[in-house]
Amino acid sequence: MPTQGRMHWGALWLLVLLCGGCATFGASGTPPGPGVPRIANLRFEPETVAVGEQTRMSFYFEVGSADVETGYVLDQGIAQFQLFTALQPIVIDLKQYSGTVAGTAEVPMRWSNEGVRWVEFYLVTLKGNESNRLRAMLTVR
């Protein structure tokens, strides 16, 4: 096997191991209860975009207290055989969905550098309750 092929598979295995560990890292949100949001079906359309192109992040949410406030995107992935993790989350204003108990939210997003990303998302209500966290894959070329 050529050296380049070994390096590719080695990087892929390292990525799989690290992502498996990432799933247990970080809080899972506020325990379920009245007013605590739950999200599902996190997707990016399209799933592959060029640097600077827009993609649409969408997710389904249920918030009994109807006070959706803010969303947070945690960006991590691999680019040019190097792992990266953003130090600060991307803050998304979701006030336009305040007053809605359940529905699908759509947020346009742009990415400024290439790589395969595992985007983690969660939302927070006005009272500070955190939803569960979801992940979706996005490729920026």
N, C-alpha and C positions, 0 to 999 in steps of 0.2 A: 504494500500500500504506500503511495507517495506520502511524503512528510506533510504536505498541505492537507491531505485527506485525514490523516491522524489528528492534526491540529483542529480540524473542523469538528470531528467526533468528540475530541477531548473537551472542546469548548461547549459543545452541546450537552455532554454529560454533566459538566460543571454547572451549567445553567439549570438543568433539570434538578440537580441536588439542591442548589441554592433556592430555587423557586419553591421546592417542596418545603424547605425550612421557613421560607417567608410566609407560608400559609398559617403557621402557628405564631408568627411574630406580630405583635400589635393587638390592640383591644378589639373585641368583637362588637362593641357598642353597648348601649344601655340595655339591661335585661328587659325582655318583653313585658308590656303592661299598657295601661291606658295612656294614650298620647305619645307612645314611643313609635317612631316611624319604622317601617319595614320596606325594603326595596327588593326588586327582582328584575331579571331580564336585562342586564346591562349589555348594551351593544354599541358598536361603532359602524356607521354606514357612510361611505364604504370602509371596509376593514384595512385597505391598503391605500395610502395617499402619498403624493409627492410632498417634499418639504415645502411648507408655506400654503399648501392646499387645505381647504376646509373639509372636515369630517363632522358628522352629526352624532353626538353621544346621546343615547336615549335609555331610559329606564322606567320601570313601573314603580309607583310608590303608593303606600297607604299610611296615612297619618290621621289617627282619630281626632287629634286636637286641631287639625287643619292649620297648623302654624309653621309650615315649611319655611326655613330661613336661608340656609347656606349649604352648599355642597363642597366637598373637598376631594380633589384628585391627587393621588400619590403616583408619581411617574417613576417606573423602574424598568430596566431592560438590559439589552445588549446592543452594542454598536461597535463595529470594527474589532470584534473579538474582545471587547472590554465591557465589563458589567458597569452599570451606572444606576444610581438612585438619587432622585432629586432631594435636596435637603429641606426644602419647604414645599408644602402642598400648594396646588393651584386652587385658589378660592373661587367658587362659582356662586353668584347671586341668584337665588331661587325664589325671591320674594314674589315674582309674578305668579307662582303657584300657591301662595298663601291664601287660605280660605278654601282650598280644595282638599277634600278628605282622601280621594284616591284618583289616580290618573297616570298618564304617561307624560313624562317630561322630556323635552328635546333641547339640547344645548349645542350650538355650533362651536367647534374648537379647531385651532390651528397649531401645528407643531413646527418648531424652528430648526430642529436637527433630526437626522435620520437615525433609524434603529428599530429593532423589534421591541415593543413595549408591552409590559404587563401593567395595565392601568388599574389601580384600585380606587374605588369610589365609595363614599358614604355621605349621608346628609345629617344635618343638625337642625332641630327645631328652635323656636324662639325661647323655649324653656331650657334649652341645652341638652335635650335628649338626643343621643346618637343612634342612627340606624345601624343595621347590620352592614358589613362591608362586602362588596362584590368586586370581582376582577374580570377584565376582558382584555384580549390581546389586540394590538394595533401595530401595523407595520408602516413606518414612514421611510420612504426611499428617496 
